[in-house]
Amino acid sequence: MRTLTELAFFVALLAIFASGCDSLGVGVYDPEISSTPPSAKATQKAPTQNQVAAVRETKNDAAASPLIPRDVLFGNPDRAQARLSPDGKFLSYLKPVDGVLNVWVGPADDVDAAKPVTDDKLRGIRSHGWAYNSQYIVYTQDKGGDENWHVYATNVETKATRDLTPIDGVRGELAGASERFPDELLVGFNDRDPRFHDLYRVNLLTGEKTLVQENPGFAGFVTDDDFKVRLAVNFTPAAGQVWLKPKTDEPGEKGYAEGDWEPMEEFSSVDAMTSGPSGFDKAGAVLFFEDSRDRNTAGLFSRNLETGDTKLVADDPRVDVGGVMSHPTEKTLQAVSFTYSKTEWKILDEAIRADIEFLQQFPKESGSDGEFVVSGRTLDDSKWTVAYLLDDGPMKFYIYDRKAEDGEKMRFLFNSRDDLSGYKLAKMHTPVIESRDGMKLVSYLTLPVGSDPDGDGVPAKPLPMVLDVHGGPWSRDGWGFNASHQWLANRGYAVLSVNYRGSTGFGKAFLNAANGQWAGKMHDDLLDAVQWAEDRGVADQDKVCIMGGSYGGYATLVGLTFTPDVFACGVDIVGPSSLVTLMNNVPPYWYQFMPVMKERVGDWETEEGKAGLLAKSPLSKVDQIERPLLIGQGANDPRVTQLEADQIVEAMQEKEIPVTYALFPDEGHGFARPENRMSFNAVTEMFLAKNLGGRYEPLAAEDLKGSSLHVPAGASDVPGLAEVLPAERKEMPKVEPEPAADAS
């Protein structure tokens, strides 16, 4: 399967970034000691800076653990993303240059001999991969968080970088790669029509692009290793999914025209988001796909396109199929992963059984329970790059030599963060919480070091708690090192993340149970998780904060408006305040996906539908807010626009309800620049200390250095912020266009 090659792993990472997550683990955003009851109204007189300082000095069972500096958890990693070139000669990774993440390349056998080959000076490169010719590094970058991605290729010898999609204001998407065409990539580009991405072959050496398929109105295409368009995928008006195949093998000058397609497979809305094509075998004769029809969880299937013979390859009754491993050139399926609370592997090919078992056993020899990730394989399949994910330590990177003796198979490369070794980090528990209607909510709980002497996941006494809600909502939380969990636990809070209904990977019944349930049963799941934590003695019911980004930000606003007595405070990061204005301001390239939004969220095009969406919108219930609220927003966010934050802040000010508004003019859907991340987290830490009573690292002017942070409302409500924030940063920022990237 082409999606499992080195470059395709990079494509998967890009998809993660497109949804607002951060695979670097640096965070896109990632003891009863307060004398002020958090159940007090937001209009109550706020504690002074001296009072908050006194809170910090109060001792508790977990306070003996030293404070971990924020820059250790949220600054750039020391190194990340080890990648072997397809020919195995070079090793690449990400490492800062003057505080900005760039790609470094060196000999595969000498990690310290690497030199930077890219020269990004502003936002940092967050993911990269190798072209099959082993001469070029490929990465994407946008401007100021606008998500109009450009695809760049850097020659590792000359260090010259070429913009393969050199038109501002449009969005490039890396669409495919094949070892059969090592000097080319498939790239999607919406310059002709902002709603649809046409498919091009782009030459890495010259930048020349050749049209493969003009898009007549589809969501996307599936190609084989010969760069032939084999399928088109689209969403139906009823929010289903349809696959179409060309009627002939002879595309025209612009590919297949609108009338050249015929339906191959159709899925109702019940199965549309748990089914889809995955790729082809080496000969292009067998299609691999995920399918949840006539079952609950999506299994992996294969279909012989000549005979129609369809077989189930792998499945799990608890969860949908996850990652897939296949041979880098033969494309034979070898192993499939399934993730409930943690990841498990089902081996399909005996040729790699010894490899999988070795990788599973390797961390146990040092007393670790880490999970391995194969991030790349050389084309001859002799060497793999492997990363180990831990819950209480940095990611560890290795080169795995399949042909070496057992004692020499693993060569350690580096940790993602060496500075974490000086601190005791917390373990992550994996409770499964039952909702009021019987749903199983796979969750992740982190407690402060020293608060849980017997390690059973229940502290010696209830703690202030942060409910950390993931975005999407069509994504999921998982096990492993979580910078936000470690940070908050270190400050004295229990931290709980919940896979509420609508989270992906748990089967179609769990996913579809969220239809129409924004501010409904989806929120009930979060409330049930809070109640579970209170009943078990994990959380102090008067000291629970709700926090999250994107949908998690919306959930935060819902928590403070629909259930104003439950949460002591809230931190909303790029969350929509009105579902009507959210739907009316989506990017044009969401066009084909909008039937799905209508089915699963609500109809914004009828008066009845608008009324229903407004009833689920926090903006409609602003007068219910009683507890402190911190809002973080990127001015260039194309998905949840600045309007969403502006309008709820304005409504709260009109009603004289306190709110703190942190606005970043050079960010989008999340905070990519580490300086901005650091400043927002510093503000958040002081906000939580004031309202929950946890420990904190004092806010200083140094925390704002290099940040674009503006606080046009409520700076005085966060202890210490008004004193270090320049006067001009307390006004609405003037947005200046970001300079174009320097590319040759």
Secondary structure as UniProt FT lines:
FT   HELIX           2..4
FT   HELIX           6..18
FT   TURN            19..20
FT   TURN            23..24
FT   TURN            38..39
FT   TURN            42..43
FT   HELIX           49..57
FT   TURN            61..64
FT   HELIX           70..74
FT   STRAND          80..84
FT   TURN            86..87
FT   STRAND          90..97
FT   TURN            98..99
FT   STRAND          100..107
FT   TURN            108..109
FT   HELIX           111..113
FT   STRAND          115..116
FT   STRAND          128..130
FT   TURN            132..133
FT   STRAND          136..141
FT   TURN            144..145
FT   STRAND          150..155
FT   TURN            156..158
FT   STRAND          161..163
FT   TURN            168..169
FT   STRAND          172..176
FT   TURN            179..180
FT   TURN            182..183
FT   STRAND          184..193
FT   TURN            194..195
FT   STRAND          196..203
FT   TURN            204..206
FT   STRAND          209..213
FT   STRAND          220..223
FT   TURN            225..226
FT   STRAND          229..235
FT   TURN            237..238
FT   STRAND          241..246
FT   TURN            253..254
FT   HELIX           258..260
FT   STRAND          261..267
FT   TURN            269..271
FT   HELIX           272..274
FT   STRAND          276..280
FT   TURN            282..283
FT   STRAND          286..291
FT   TURN            293..294
FT   STRAND          299..304
FT   TURN            305..307
FT   STRAND          310..314
FT   STRAND          324..326
FT   TURN            328..330
FT   STRAND          333..339
FT   STRAND          343..347
FT   HELIX           350..352
FT   HELIX           353..361
FT   HELIX           362..366
FT   STRAND          371..377
FT   TURN            379..380
FT   STRAND          383..389
FT   STRAND          396..401
FT   TURN            402..403
FT   HELIX           406..408
FT   STRAND          410..415
FT   HELIX           418..422
FT   STRAND          428..429
FT   STRAND          432..434
FT   TURN            436..437
FT   STRAND          440..446
FT   TURN            449..450
FT   TURN            453..454
FT   STRAND          463..469
FT   HELIX           483..490
FT   TURN            491..492
FT   STRAND          494..498
FT   TURN            501..502
FT   TURN            504..505
FT   HELIX           508..512
FT   TURN            513..516
FT   TURN            518..520
FT   HELIX           521..535
FT   TURN            536..537
FT   STRAND          539..549
FT   HELIX           551..562
FT   TURN            564..566
FT   STRAND          569..573
FT   HELIX           579..583
FT   TURN            584..585
FT   HELIX           588..593
FT   HELIX           594..600
FT   HELIX           607..615
FT   HELIX           618..624
FT   STRAND          629..634
FT   TURN            635..636
FT   HELIX           642..654
FT   TURN            655..656
FT   STRAND          660..664
FT   TURN            665..666
FT   HELIX           674..692
FT   HELIX           701..704
FT   TURN            705..706
FT   STRAND          710..713
FT   HELIX           715..717
FT   TURN            719..720
FT   HELIX           721..724
FT   HELIX           727..730
//
